[in-house]
Amino acid sequence: MNQDHFVATLQRITTAEVGLTELITAATQLVDQGQVTLAQQLYRVWVNRNGEHPQRFVALFNCAVLSSQVGDLAGARDELNAAISGHPDFTPAYINLGGVLERLGAPAAAMEQWNAVLARLAPVTGASVQHKLATLKQIARATGERQDLEAAEAAMAESLDINPHQRDVIEQYVAVRLGQCKWPVAEPREGLDRREIVAGMHPLSMAAYTDDPLLQLAAAARYVEQSIREEAGGAADRRHAAVDLATRRLRVGYVSSDLRDHAVGYLMAELLELHDRSKVEVFAYYCGIPAKDGLQTRIRAAVETWRDIRELSDEAAAQLIADDGIDILVDVNGHTRDARTAVFARRPAPIQVNWLGYPGTMGTPYHHYIIGDDWITPSGSEAWYSEKILRLPCYQPNDRKRVVEASRPTRAQAGLPDEAFVFCCFNGSQKITRFTFERWLKILKAVPGSVLWLLESTAPTHERLKAFAEAYGVEPSRLVFAPKMANPYHLARYPLADLFLDTAPYGAHTTASDALWMGVPMITISGRAFASRVCGSLVRAAGLPDLVCETEDEYIALAVALAGDRPRIAALKARLMKTRDTCDLFNMEKLASRLEGLYGEMVADYRAGRLPSPDLTNLETYMAVGCDLDHEGRDLMACADYPDLYRAGLAGRHAVRPLKPDGRLWAGEPKLAANETDIPKPRVRRARAS
């Protein structure tokens, strides 16, 4: 809808010539074009001119949705109350009113609205089923955001009892159980077995759940097919656009919701400042929450063009990127919160890249490259990814300008014993699997008097971990929980720890960089999947390759040995501090230069007609095979016959429904010899560190 059409519609509303259906159509067109405030204006004028219309409550409700979207919460509240006054039985208005009240800082009033809805819907029949499900989702979301994870899980469980086939609820249900360290995570429910829960996991949760790169690939592909609104780009489709750099610089666009006070924002800030402006024109497309923090201010100053696309539809955002003439569009979200995957589906740039925000493959036909490094994505791992792999010296950028609080706390101030050996792990609780926690408890039992310093979660989660430790024979008081605090203060307390113990299969990323920057050595196990190998890459790039382990036994033995060798710990800490300004992990000039070199390789591929075409063959079958495996009964990271597990499953399904050959493990034969297409777990090459 152009401006003239909007004005004409507005004029017709004032003469009572526009019905509700036409109003909704016109407003929807404006919203799709990113003109939310104009759509809001249409609704408000129509509402004021149609005070006696029997469906006025519908216009009020739709207007409230837009008011809430643009941050006019008081207006949304008033419009919803007016809608309820006009139609007291219109349940969606009560549900949304609860959400608005919550955002206005009145969570008790919000819960009152939602509980009232549930009470009204006690006899669940017909449309009331959907209203009850919507209300339970609101309760789960609101309680989850307040970290009342037990209440959030209970609401989702009730929702799944009503309808066990809600993928979005299963995704959040699993995420909440991961965050609470509830094992088994995929615990069967009435009408929902373990296999169905695993099949419904979000790709990000899958990375924390199991070191199974084939299942992670298949889960990503399924998630995209089922959850992403993939549509052709139309005029925004530039997949065949020329990339002629004879008279201009390369145009690179970064799409991210995290260019702010967020882990990814801290990683990206200095890199964006170091791009060679004589070669690269840098665009940022921000799709995150409204933010005006210092880090976002710094990032905005570092890029040449900043576009806020949060309120734009996928179509409008894609058109904006296309109009900017972007050559390489980098997805810095991947499968994480507030991602704009559907924008990439419209192909607004000829070359599209997956990097940094999500530790794994996208599983789409429109992400051409994934950027890793020689450790995270070693030769032989190509079968795990839909994208073509390109490699940096070290995959992860860092910010050497990070602020650290000058005054350092003492151990006593942090609640730590002065003389004990302090193991720490400041990864989120969702990364702590039963296998990881049992390794830690074995280490604590072998190092008398030592403590494990963890980042705080919720009180019930703390009690759950303590109870597990006590049942394992470890005194619960040896678990110490560090309160969350602003990053400068958090960094300042790191040196109180002696040794960082990484999680698996989803290891430390930004947290690893923080620990190594502050001089804390860390040990890790590198598995097969991307997320399980990042920490190993960072530790190696920091100059400590012999702290990267292959097996659980080696990890435990190394932790115990280091705890008994204080001089070696001191030497490792000194080495980290001495070399941090020269090692690859913090050499941002080298990373920026190599990254621009990779961009050049992509352009060369594109011009030569070699742009990668993702192969998604048989991924539904790989998904089925992966879901059959019991990932919580057996740690796949320690599974030497991992490829053969899949070959056997593929062969069984091929016998029933023939499979096409693919570029992974299936070559069209019922059973392959183990040495024909085996993709072994890469081994660590050691260089001893002092």
Buried (B, 14 or more C-beta within 10 A) or exposed (E): BEEEEBEEBBEBBEEEEBEBEBBBEBBEBBBBBBBBBBBBBBBBBBBEEBEEBEBBBBBBBBBBBBBBBBEBBEBBBBBBBBBBEBBEEBBBBBBBBBBBBBBBEBBEBBBEBBEEBBEBBEEEEEEBEBBBBBBBBBBBBBBBEEBBBBBBBBBBBBBBEBEBEBBBBBBBBBBBBBBBBBBBBBEEBEEBBBBBBBBBBBBBBBBBBBBBBBBBBBBBBBBBBEBBEBEEBEEBBBBEBEBEBEEEBBBBBBBBBBBBBBBBBBBBBBBBBBBEEEBBBBBBBBBBEEBEEEBBEBBBEBBBEBBEBBBBBBBBBBBBBBEBBBBBBBBBBBBBEEBBBBBBBBBBBBBBBBBBBBBBBBBBBBBBBBBBBBBBBBEEBBBBBBBBBBBBBBBBBBBEEBBBBEEBBEBEEBEBBEEBBBBBBBBBBBBBBBBBBBBBBBBBBBBEEBBBBBBBBBEBBBEBBBEBBEEBEBEBEBBBBBEEEEBEBBBBBBBBBBBBBBBBBBBBBBBBBBBBBBBBBBBBBBBBBBBBBBBBBBBBBBBBBBBBBBEBEBBBBBBBEBBEEEEBBEBBBEBBBEBBEEBBBBBBEBBBBBBBEBBBEBBEBBBEEEBBEBBBBBBEBBBBBBBBBEBBEEBBBBBEEBBBBBBEBBBEBBEEEEBEEBEBBBEEBEEBEEEEBBBEBBEBEEEEBE
